[in-house]
Amino acid sequence: MTDTMGNVSYVFWMLASGWCMGTAFDFYSTVTGATKLLRWLRPFLDLVFWVASGFVVYYLTFITIQGTFRVYTFLLIGVGYLVYRTLFRRVVIGSAFAIVRFVRGVVIFFGRLLYRLIGVPILVTCRVAWSLLRILYGLGCHVESGICAVIRFVAAVFLFPLRRFWKPERAWRKKLQAYEQVFWDWLSNVLKKKPRSVS
């Protein structure tokens, strides 16, 4: 009686394993295929799927028939998968697409909400700050020009008596240029003279 119940439970769990494997495979394949951001996870999820499937099948075999391997194990799993594919595949794939659309809608909604609550104020603040900086820069340029004009005016007022000394036609500058010319002529004559030979 115990062996019969074990065999019946073993057959049931193997059929259920095939059904669950088909459901899980189609679900995560649909989800990762429908979103570009998750496609890179597909190889990793495939590896996890096959490792987990092998572990689950071994565990169910262990608790039902003490881990004895049966030749028709894969046949039972295949029958369970065919039952799933025939009766439930469209429902699972449709549900996966519905979940993807729902999650995408939620993400878009909260993204737009955050953009309006945070992004728009930040953009407006940046634009206002940029406009204020441009205005301040223009005012600074005008202030600088005004300060320079005041300094030139003050310098012209206080240095007015000394202006006559800086004009190029002043007599002392002409005398200085004449002395410079005499000096350079004398130096040129000195350098042109040949040195006397020592006897």
Secondary structure as UniProt FT lines:
FT   HELIX           2..34
FT   HELIX           36..41
FT   HELIX           42..65
FT   TURN            66..67
FT   TURN            71..72
FT   HELIX           73..87
FT   HELIX           89..114
FT   HELIX           115..119
FT   HELIX           120..158
FT   HELIX           160..165
FT   TURN            168..169
FT   HELIX           171..192
//
